[in-house]
């Protein structure tokens, strides 16, 4: 029996590499006292927070969905509901989000999820050549083109973020 090699990435980075999608990764040391993983990522990477996006799992009643919004803004649940065809949308329970994606809260990537869910990206992402999203663990960010994120996830865009 041959040797089994250790994984060289997260499911998100492995997926992008397999598909030949150009991306870069950035790591940073987490501050245990930080209250916002996304804001901390923007600060530690000295990046405009409008370019760093957080991944939020939402319960749309009949299914879970993925909302991807800038870390310096909040998700408009009503807009997310309209985007995914549901009247009522709420943030998903932590355990349900972790089970569905295979990632831990604070490290949920929109890419390489155990069970992919419909994805909606805030339309503000389209103003940038590249954006940063979680790489699948806390302290790891992936930089890629918004169009590539949408293509890989079969996602859509909508105005989801509010100040």
C-alpha positions as CSV (number, residue, x, y, z in Angstrom):
1,X,0.0,0.0,0.0
2,X,1.3,3.4,-0.9
3,X,2.0,6.3,1.5
4,X,-0.8,8.7,2.1
5,X,0.3,12.3,1.7
6,X,-0.9,14.9,4.1
7,X,-3.4,17.4,2.8
8,X,-1.7,20.5,1.4
9,X,-4.7,22.8,1.8
10,X,-8.3,23.2,2.7
11,X,-11.2,21.9,0.7
12,X,-11.6,25.5,-0.7
13,X,-8.0,25.8,-1.9
14,X,-7.9,22.2,-3.2
15,X,-11.1,22.9,-5.2
16,X,-9.6,26.0,-6.8
17,X,-6.4,24.3,-7.6
18,X,-8.2,21.4,-9.2
19,X,-10.3,23.7,-11.4
20,X,-7.3,25.8,-12.4
21,X,-8.8,29.0,-10.9
22,X,-6.1,31.6,-10.1
23,X,-6.0,32.5,-6.4
24,X,-3.7,33.6,-3.7
25,X,-3.8,32.8,0.0
26,X,-3.0,35.0,3.0
27,X,-2.5,33.8,6.5
28,X,-2.4,35.8,9.7
29,X,-2.2,35.1,13.4
30,X,-5.6,35.2,15.2
31,X,-6.2,37.4,18.2
32,X,-8.2,35.4,20.7
33,X,-9.8,38.6,22.0
34,X,-11.1,39.7,18.6
35,X,-14.8,40.0,18.3
36,X,-15.0,39.9,14.5
37,X,-13.0,37.4,12.4
38,X,-13.6,39.4,9.2
39,X,-12.7,42.8,10.5
40,X,-9.6,41.3,12.1
41,X,-8.6,39.7,8.7
42,X,-8.9,43.1,7.0
43,X,-6.8,44.8,9.7
44,X,-4.1,42.1,9.8
45,X,-3.8,42.0,6.0
46,X,-3.9,45.8,5.7
47,X,-6.7,45.5,3.2
48,X,-9.8,47.7,2.6
49,X,-12.6,46.0,4.5
50,X,-14.9,46.6,1.6
51,X,-12.8,44.0,-0.3
52,X,-12.9,41.4,2.5
53,X,-16.1,39.3,2.5
54,X,-17.6,37.2,5.2
55,X,-19.6,34.1,4.6
56,X,-22.9,33.8,6.4
57,X,-25.1,30.7,6.3
58,X,-28.8,31.5,6.4
59,X,-31.9,29.3,6.9
60,X,-34.3,30.1,4.1
61,X,-37.0,27.8,5.5
62,X,-36.8,24.9,3.1
63,X,-33.0,25.1,2.7
64,X,-29.8,26.7,3.8
65,X,-28.1,29.3,1.6
66,X,-24.9,31.2,1.6
67,X,-24.7,35.0,1.8
68,X,-21.3,36.7,1.1
69,X,-21.1,40.3,2.2
70,X,-18.3,42.8,3.1
71,X,-17.0,42.5,6.6
72,X,-17.7,46.2,7.3
73,X,-21.4,45.8,6.5
74,X,-24.3,43.8,7.7
75,X,-26.6,41.3,5.8
76,X,-30.1,42.6,5.0
77,X,-32.1,39.5,5.7
78,X,-35.1,40.7,3.7
79,X,-32.9,41.3,0.6
80,X,-31.4,37.8,1.1
81,X,-34.8,36.3,1.2
82,X,-35.8,38.0,-2.0
83,X,-32.6,36.8,-3.6
84,X,-33.2,33.2,-2.7
85,X,-37.0,33.2,-3.1
86,X,-37.9,32.9,0.6
87,X,-40.2,35.1,2.6
88,X,-38.5,34.5,5.9
89,X,-34.7,34.2,6.3
90,X,-32.7,34.0,9.5
91,X,-29.1,33.3,10.3
92,X,-28.6,29.6,10.4
93,X,-27.8,27.8,13.7
94,X,-24.1,27.4,14.3
95,X,-24.2,23.6,14.4
96,X,-26.3,23.4,11.2
97,X,-23.9,25.7,9.4
98,X,-20.9,23.7,10.5
99,X,-22.5,20.4,9.6
100,X,-23.6,21.6,6.2
101,X,-20.3,23.2,5.2
102,X,-17.7,21.0,7.0
103,X,-16.0,24.2,8.3
104,X,-16.0,25.8,11.8
105,X,-17.7,29.2,12.4
106,X,-15.3,32.0,11.7
107,X,-13.6,29.8,9.0
108,X,-16.6,29.0,6.8
109,X,-15.6,29.4,3.2
110,X,-18.0,29.9,0.3
111,X,-15.9,27.3,-1.6
112,X,-15.4,23.6,-1.1
113,X,-18.3,23.1,1.3
114,X,-19.2,19.6,2.2
115,X,-22.8,20.1,0.9
116,X,-22.9,23.2,-1.3
117,X,-25.8,25.6,-0.8
118,X,-27.1,28.3,-3.2
119,X,-24.8,31.3,-2.9
120,X,-25.6,35.0,-3.2
121,X,-22.7,37.5,-3.4
122,X,-23.3,41.1,-2.5
123,X,-23.1,43.1,-5.8
124,X,-20.5,45.4,-4.3
125,X,-17.9,42.7,-5.0
126,X,-18.2,43.3,-8.7
127,X,-16.5,46.7,-8.3
128,X,-13.2,45.0,-7.4
129,X,-10.8,43.0,-9.6
130,X,-10.3,40.6,-6.6
131,X,-11.9,40.1,-3.3
132,X,-10.9,38.1,-0.2
133,X,-13.0,35.3,1.3
134,X,-12.4,32.8,4.1
135,X,-10.0,30.0,3.0
136,X,-11.7,27.4,5.1
137,X,-10.1,28.0,8.5
138,X,-9.7,30.9,10.9
139,X,-6.7,33.0,9.9
140,X,-6.7,32.0,6.2
141,X,-8.1,34.2,3.4
142,X,-8.3,33.5,-0.3
143,X,-8.0,36.2,-2.9
144,X,-9.8,35.6,-6.2
145,X,-11.9,37.4,-8.8
146,X,-15.5,37.7,-7.9
147,X,-16.5,36.3,-11.3
148,X,-14.5,33.1,-10.5
149,X,-16.2,32.8,-7.1
150,X,-19.6,33.0,-8.9
151,X,-18.6,30.6,-11.6
152,X,-17.2,27.9,-9.2
153,X,-20.2,28.2,-6.9
154,X,-22.9,28.7,-9.5
155,X,-23.7,31.8,-7.5
156,X,-25.7,35.0,-8.2
157,X,-25.4,38.6,-7.1
158,X,-27.8,40.9,-5.3
159,X,-27.7,44.1,-3.2
160,X,-27.5,42.3,0.2
161,X,-25.3,44.6,2.4
162,X,-26.4,47.5,4.6
163,X,-24.2,49.8,6.6
